[in-house]
């Protein structure tokens, strides 16, 4: 394939990126709903809010009793603090929501189906300062391994997740008590498949969180907020032919799918591929294409 053919392919790809009916999406910060229990946030809850803002979120801090359905529909992430009350209407909405959830409230672990229902057996808190990372290769481990100090002596939430859960870290003093666990979207929890990614976390209600603890928190947020649904079958593949005659003609198949609001996180729509810095360069046995998108 020569340089001109590569440029034709890039232009064809740009055309394929255009939605059939494009909605204008303004660039902005993602919305996170942070459920707490009281009007006055704890120092850890204030620190959580600041870190979410540092990760690019606009954070709505509210209680379960004040949460409005519209606020939940606008959110791209929901977090549940240990102080949040497990109000039935909110729990019901979160159980069915495809939104990613990050939870460090043992009462919500059971209510959302992340663990079994027996307090002190399936979930609870334990006085601890450190965790043992059991899946150092997983993104939830934040690049950590072995025993890591995560907090000053405090009651850390733990749970016993279902067998299909990802177990990333356990309490240092009791390996059976899992402090960082998660469910991939579609993975079986205790009573249903997970509608979206779910993370159970160890953050304490009070005390101080160590730097490694905050690394684990931020990794949990990043992992939860990343969709991991595989593309559907190739029914949307498109055959493309561009150019006049050999050697300046391109025949190619573009693989893709339609934008599905239930599984595709929307950002800024691509308007077109521009000619600015459009280039194709040979790299070894293949070619490398570069283009700039107009948004």
KACOR-V954519 format. One record per helix or strand of 3 or more residues. SS is the DSSP state (2 for helix, 1 for strand). FROM is the first residue (numbers start at 1). LEN is the number of residues. Records with the same first field share a line. If there is no record, write none. Layout:
SS->FROM-LEN, FROM-LEN
This chain:
2->3-15, 43-12, 69-6, 88-9, 106-6, 139-3, 211-14, 234-3
1->30-7, 57-7, 77-4, 100-4, 123-11, 146-14, 166-6, 174-10, 198-3, 238-6, 249-6, 279-5, 286-5
